[in-house]
Amino acid sequence: MFLACSAFNLVSVYLVIYLAGRLTGSHYITEQGVVSVTFLLTGIQVGQAVGVQVYVSKTASPGIILAVCLGVLVAASQLLTGSMVENFILTGIGAICGYFLSHKVAFNLTSQNKWKFQALTSFRYMTIGACILILILTRALSVPTLIVTAVVITGLLSVISRSQEQVGLPANQNIYLGLATIFSGIALSLIYRNDINIVRDLYAGTADFELVHNLLIAFSVVAAGAGFVVTNFVYTRINDGDGALGLFNLKTFTCAYVLLVIAFVLAFNTLSPHLKILASAVIAITCPVFSAFLHLKSKSYIVYVIGAGSLLIAMFTLRPWLNLSPLDAFLIYNVMTLSCLYCVSVFCMVGDAQ
């Protein structure tokens, strides 16, 4: 049941994105509309991950303030125009919606009940995906209709899944510190988790859009699978009190890092977009493991800063400066993220050994 729900979760998300891309040729949706859909769904995924991490770390989660922020973003979406601005407002709304529901049901992430967590998130993606396809086929898809879809479905599922389960917070827990942790985690995650959507946006309106769009879907499936393993096995073992996995050691991390750098060098010097995405995907499989180690060391903020900083440097500094293609910049971003995660992980391991 658990694996079936997880597989359905992946299929429901990326099938919608794939079909949206296919329908651009029939003029049911524009390429920019496809980009908006991906930003929303990515935001929901980010919120879901942060919700689990906040629950596991027993950080205070002030729901009223988050609801107010959601209202502010919804209002801002009606006042601010421009594709990139709208897309990031949309992904922020998706993140808060994803966080609300994920944090509410994260207590199910135990060996006995983790399938319930996946079942609920799968149902959410299925429902939102069905609504998005209806909006596309009726030519009613827009930023406002996407927002209404995400907010209404999240609200309904939150009511249905209401539980008396409470998070046991430390007595001296600071609610403002908790709020800062949540918002910084979401904000930084939204930057680097929208990496593929930024690449997709850069190819919108070009002849390569459909090819790159489909390759990025394949990349997303692989990256999501890696994130799924970390969330549902590493964090499940933490909730069960079994500790971390035995793969967190210097030798394993170093061997993986060296092999991935070699893959980066080979892929960067080819012209094939398929090989560039393949190399990026292999790197993306490993990054969540490095990240999980740092999360367990209470260094989540460093993970977010590394991801966001690497993306900003690669996509918005190196790409225009060196006249790189978006895919080359994307590959550089992935290896920069991996390198920084590796260096910080090694520093922590050496410190623990002393």
C-alpha positions in Angstrom: 0.0 0.0 0.0 2.8 2.4 0.9 4.8 1.9 -2.3 1.6 2.0 -4.4 0.6 5.3 -2.9 4.1 6.7 -3.4 4.2 5.6 -7.1 0.8 7.0 -7.7 1.9 10.3 -6.1 4.8 10.6 -8.6 2.6 9.6 -11.6 -0.3 12.0 -10.7 2.1 15.0 -10.5 4.3 14.4 -13.5 1.5 13.0 -15.8 -0.3 16.3 -15.4 2.9 18.3 -16.2 3.6 16.0 -19.2 0.0 16.3 -20.6 0.1 20.1 -20.1 3.2 20.3 -22.2 1.6 18.1 -24.9 -1.5 20.3 -25.0 0.6 23.4 -26.0 0.5 22.1 -29.6 -3.3 22.2 -29.5 -3.4 25.7 -28.1 -5.3 24.7 -25.0 -2.5 26.1 -22.9 0.5 28.4 -23.6 4.1 27.5 -22.8 4.0 30.1 -20.0 0.9 28.4 -18.7 2.8 25.2 -18.4 5.5 27.0 -16.5 2.9 28.4 -14.1 1.5 24.9 -13.4 5.0 23.6 -12.6 5.8 26.5 -10.3 2.6 25.8 -8.3 3.2 22.0 -8.0 6.8 22.6 -7.0 5.7 24.9 -4.3 3.4 22.3 -2.9 6.2 19.8 -2.9 8.5 22.2 -1.1 5.9 23.0 1.5 5.3 19.3 2.1 9.0 18.6 2.7 9.4 21.6 5.0 6.3 20.5 6.9 7.8 17.1 7.6 11.2 18.6 8.7 9.5 21.1 11.0 7.4 18.3 12.6 10.4 16.0 13.1 12.5 18.8 14.6 9.5 19.8 16.9 9.7 23.4 15.8 6.8 25.7 16.7 4.4 26.2 13.8 2.1 29.3 14.2 -0.7 28.5 11.8 -2.5 31.8 12.1 0.5 33.8 10.9 1.0 31.4 8.0 -2.6 31.9 7.0 -2.2 35.7 7.0 0.9 35.3 4.8 -1.1 33.2 2.5 -3.7 35.9 2.2 -1.0 38.5 1.5 0.4 36.4 -1.3 -3.0 35.9 -2.8 -3.6 39.6 -2.8 -0.2 40.3 -4.2 -0.9 37.9 -7.1 -3.7 40.2 -8.2 -1.5 43.4 -8.0 1.9 42.3 -9.3 2.3 41.3 -13.0 5.2 39.8 -14.9 5.8 36.2 -15.5 8.7 35.6 -13.1 7.1 37.6 -10.3 3.7 35.9 -10.7 5.5 32.5 -10.9 7.3 33.0 -7.6 4.1 34.3 -5.9 2.3 31.2 -7.2 5.0 28.9 -5.9 4.9 30.6 -2.5 1.2 30.0 -2.3 1.7 26.4 -3.2 4.4 26.1 -0.6 2.1 27.4 2.3 -0.7 25.1 1.1 1.6 22.1 1.0 3.1 23.0 4.4 -0.3 23.2 6.1 -1.4 19.8 5.1 1.9 18.1 5.4 2.6 19.3 9.0 -0.9 18.4 10.0 -0.5 14.7 9.0 3.3 14.2 9.5 2.6 12.2 12.7 1.7 9.3 10.4 5.4 9.0 9.4 6.0 5.9 11.4 6.6 2.4 10.3 3.0 1.4 10.9 1.2 4.5 9.5 3.5 6.0 6.8 1.2 4.8 4.0 -1.5 7.1 5.4 0.8 10.1 4.8 1.5 9.0 1.2 -2.2 8.2 0.6 -3.3 11.6 1.6 -0.7 13.5 -0.3 -1.4 11.3 -3.4 -5.1 12.1 -3.1 -4.2 15.8 -2.9 -2.0 15.7 -6.0 -4.6 13.6 -7.9 -7.4 16.1 -7.1 -5.3 19.2 -7.9 -4.1 17.5 -11.1 -7.6 16.7 -12.2 -8.7 20.2 -11.6 -5.7 21.6 -13.6 -6.5 19.4 -16.6 -10.1 20.5 -16.5 -9.0 24.1 -16.4 -6.7 23.5 -19.4 -9.3 21.7 -21.5 -11.9 24.4 -20.8 -9.3 27.1 -21.6 -9.9 28.6 -18.1 -6.4 28.1 -16.7 -4.9 31.3 -15.3 -2.9 32.3 -12.2 -6.1 33.2 -10.2 -7.8 29.8 -11.1 -4.7 27.9 -10.1 -4.6 29.7 -6.8 -8.3 29.0 -6.1 -7.7 25.3 -6.9 -4.8 24.9 -4.5 -6.3 26.9 -1.6 -9.7 25.3 -1.8 -8.5 21.7 -2.1 -5.9 22.2 0.7 -8.7 23.7 3.0 -11.0 20.8 2.3 -8.4 18.1 2.9 -7.2 19.8 6.1 -10.7 19.7 7.5 -11.1 16.0 6.5 -7.7 15.0 8.0 -8.1 16.9 11.2 -6.5 15.0 14.1 -6.0 15.5 17.9 -2.4 14.6 17.5 -0.2 17.3 19.0 3.5 18.0 18.6 5.4 17.9 21.9 7.4 21.1 21.8 10.2 21.9 24.2 9.1 24.1 27.1 11.3 27.0 26.1 10.3 26.9 22.4 10.3 30.4 20.8 7.4 30.8 18.5 9.1 33.6 16.6 12.2 31.5 16.1 10.0 28.8 14.8 8.3 31.2 12.4 11.7 32.4 11.2 12.8 28.8 10.6 9.7 28.0 8.6 9.8 31.0 6.4 13.6 30.9 5.8 13.3 27.2 5.0 10.4 27.7 2.6 11.9 30.8 0.9 15.3 29.3 0.3 13.9 26.0 -0.7 11.6 27.7 -3.2 14.6 29.3 -4.9 16.6 26.1 -5.5 13.6 23.7 -5.9 12.4 25.8 -8.8 15.6 25.2 -10.6 14.0 23.1 -13.3 11.2 25.6 -13.7 13.6 28.5 -14.2 15.3 26.4 -16.9 11.9 25.6 -18.4 10.9 29.2 -18.4 14.2 30.2 -20.2 13.3 27.8 -23.0 9.6 29.0 -23.3 9.0 30.3 -26.7 11.9 28.4 -28.3 11.9 25.4 -30.6 13.6 23.3 -27.9 10.8 23.9 -25.3 9.1 20.5 -25.8 12.3 18.5 -25.7 13.7 20.3 -22.7 10.3 20.1 -21.0 10.1 16.3 -21.3 13.7 15.9 -20.2 13.1 18.0 -17.2 10.1 15.8 -16.3 12.4 12.8 -16.4 14.9 14.6 -14.2 12.1 15.6 -11.8 10.9 12.0 -11.4 14.4 10.8 -10.5 15.0 13.7 -8.1 11.5 13.2 -6.5 12.3 9.4 -6.1 15.5 10.2 -4.2 13.7 12.7 -2.0 11.0 10.1 -1.4 13.5 7.6 -0.1 15.1 10.1 2.2 11.8 11.4 3.6 10.1 8.1 4.0 13.0 5.9 5.2 15.5 8.3 6.9 12.9 10.4 8.6 10.7 7.4 9.4 13.6 5.8 11.3 14.2 9.1 13.2 10.5 9.1 14.2 10.8 5.4 15.3 13.9 6.3 17.3 16.2 4.1 15.3 18.7 6.9 14.4 20.3 7.5 11.1 21.4 5.1 8.4 24.9 3.6 8.3 25.7 5.2 4.9 26.7 8.5 6.5 30.5 8.0 6.6 33.4 9.8 5.0 34.5 7.0 2.7 31.1 6.5 1.1 30.6 10.3 0.6 34.0 10.7 -0.9 33.7 7.9 -3.4 30.3 9.1 -4.5 31.6 12.7 -4.9 34.6 11.7 -7.0 32.5 9.6 -9.4 29.9 12.4 -9.8 32.5 15.0 -10.5 33.8 12.8 -13.3 30.3 12.4 -14.7 29.9 16.2 -14.6 33.1 16.8 -16.6 32.1 14.3 -19.2 28.6 15.6 -19.6 29.6 19.3 -19.7 31.9 18.7 -22.7 29.1 17.1 -24.8 26.5 18.8 -26.9 23.8 16.3 -26.1 21.0 17.7 -23.8 20.1 14.1 -22.9 23.6 13.5 -21.4 23.5 16.8 -19.5 20.2 16.0 -17.9 21.3 12.4 -17.2 24.4 13.7 -15.4 22.3 16.2 -13.5 19.9 13.5 -12.5 22.6 11.2 -11.1 24.0 14.1 -9.1 20.4 14.9 -7.9 20.1 11.4 -6.6 23.0 11.9 -4.2 22.3 15.4 -3.0 19.3 14.4 -0.8 21.5 11.9 1.1 24.2 14.6 1.8 21.3 17.0 2.8 19.8 14.4 5.1 23.1 14.1 6.9 23.2 17.8 7.5 19.6 17.9 8.6 20.3 15.3 11.2 23.2 17.5 12.4 20.8 20.4 12.8 22.3 22.3 9.9 19.2 22.5 7.7 19.7 26.2 7.2 23.1 25.6 5.6 21.4 23.1 3.2 18.9 25.8 2.1 21.6 28.5 1.7 23.8 26.1 -0.4 21.0 25.2 -2.7 19.7 28.8 -3.2 23.1 30.3 -3.4 24.3 27.8 -6.0 21.3 28.4 -8.2 21.6 32.2 -8.0 25.3 32.0 -8.9 25.0 29.5 -11.7 21.8 30.7 -13.4 21.8 34.4 -12.9 25.6 35.2 -12.7 27.6 32.6 -14.5 25.1 31.9 -17.3 24.9 35.5 -18.6 28.5 36.2 -17.8 29.9 33.1 -19.7 27.1 33.0 -22.2 26.2 29.5 -21.1 23.1 27.6 -22.3 20.4 27.1 -19.6 21.2 23.4 -19.5 24.9 24.0 -19.0 24.2 26.4 -16.2 21.8 23.8 -14.7 24.5 21.2 -14.7 27.0 23.6 -13.1 24.4 24.4 -10.4 24.0 20.8 -9.6 27.7 20.1 -9.2 28.1 23.3 -7.2 25.4 22.2 -4.8 26.9 18.7 -4.5 30.4 20.1 -3.9 29.2 22.5 -1.1 27.2 19.8 0.6 30.1 17.4 0.4 32.6 20.0 1.9 30.2 20.8 4.8 29.5 17.2 5.5 33.2 16.3 5.6 33.8 19.2 8.0 31.1 17.8 10.3 32.4 14.3 10.1 35.9 15.4 10.9 34.7 17.4 13.8 32.7 14.5 15.2 35.8 12.2 14.9 37.9 14.6 17.0 
